[in-house]
Amino acid sequence: MKKILILIISLNIILADNNYEQKLYEKVLTSIFTNIPIRIYADNDTKEILKYSSKFKLVDHCDRDTLILVGKKFDNLDEVCKNKPIFATTYKGFKYMKNSFGAFYWRKGRPQIKFKKNMIDFYGLDLPESLRKYAK
């Protein structure tokens, strides 16, 4: 009985984390992009987080999207995709993707959010006042 209770609590925590991440992506990305639903091309890990959101429309190829969300597999992007604005879900993706304008990722159990000011300006994006302190 104890094992079942621990399993149920663990599943709730895991599911709550996905919901938390989805809400954070909704809050951040809808404050930057005005077209709702935001068309997103995402890798499989990120698709799992966003698939229940009403604010995002997941697309199968990046030639028709507004934004690309890249996680662990940023090396596999088509050339067409590499010219689009990229929001990374890992620090490595944020640092090494030339067109990444921002990132949300976990580091040592804590959420981190960062933006590249030069890429925000390049894409003509407008960060809300509450997020400007994360732009460098």
N, C-alpha and C positions, 0 to 999 in steps of 0.2 A: 504493500500500500504506500509506503514511504517513497519507493522508487517511482511509482506512478505520479505521485504528487510533485516530486522533484522534476520529472519529465514534463509535466503540464506547465509548471512555473518556468522552466527553461524555454519551452516553446513560446510561451507568451512574451518572454523577454526578447527572443530572437525576432518574433513577428513585430513587436513594438519598435525595435530598432529599424526595421525596414520602413515602417510607417513614419518614424521620426525623420529618416533620411529623405523620404518622399516629400514630406511637408517642408523640409528645409530647401530641397531643390525647387519646389513650387514657389516658395517665398522669394528666394534669391532670383531665380530665372524670370519669373513673371514681373519682378520689379525692374528688370533690365530690358526684356523684350515685351513689346506691347501686343503683338499678334497672339491671340489665344484661340485655339490651342497652339502651343509652340510645337513646331515640327522638329522632331529629334531623331537623329540617327545614332544608335547606341550599341555598344557591345552587349553580349549576353548577360553579363553580371549586372550592368546598369539597367537593362531592360526589365529584369526581375524586380528591381526597386520601383520603377516608374510605370509598370504596366497597368496599375489600377488608378492612375491619376486621370482626372478629367481635364487637367490643364495642359497635358502633353499628348501629342499624337506621334506615336513611334512609326518611323518609315523604314523601308527595307534597303534603301540605297541613298547615299548622301548627295546625289545630284538634285534632289528636290527638297532638301531640308533647310531649316533655318539655322540649326545648331547641331554640333556633334558632341556627344558625351563619350569620352574615352576613358577606359579604365586600364586594365593590365595589358591589353593587347593593342597598344598604340602603334606598334611597328607594322601592323598588317593593313593600314589604311591605304585605299586607292589614292592615286595622285589627285583626282578630282576632289576628294575629301580633305586633302591636306591644305587646300586654299580656303576652307570655310572656318568660321569661328569655332574654336574648340574649348569646351569646359571639361577639365580633367577631373577624374575621381581618384587619382593617385598623385603624390608629389612628383614622382618620376615623370609622369605624363605632363604635368604642369611645367616642369623644368625643361624637358627636352623637346616638346612639341612647339615648333616655331609659332604657330597660330593660336596657341592656347591663351585665352584672355583671363582665365580664372580657374580655380580648383576648390573642391571640397573633398577632404580626405581625413582619415583618422590617423593620429600619431600618438603612440603611447596611451591609447584608450581615450584620447581627447579629440574632439572635432577641430579641424583646422580649415580656415577659409582664406584664400589669397587671390589677388588680382594683379595683372600686369598693366600698369597705367598706360604704357605705350601701345599695347594691343587694344585696350579699351578705346583710346583715341583713334587708332587706325580703323577700327570697325564702326566708329561713330556711336558707340554705346554710351548710355547715360547711367552711371551708377547712382543710386539713391544716396542721400547724405549718410544714412546709417551704415552703408558698406564702404564708403570712401576711405575710412581709416585702414582698410585691409588692402588698399591698392599701393603698389610700390613701383 
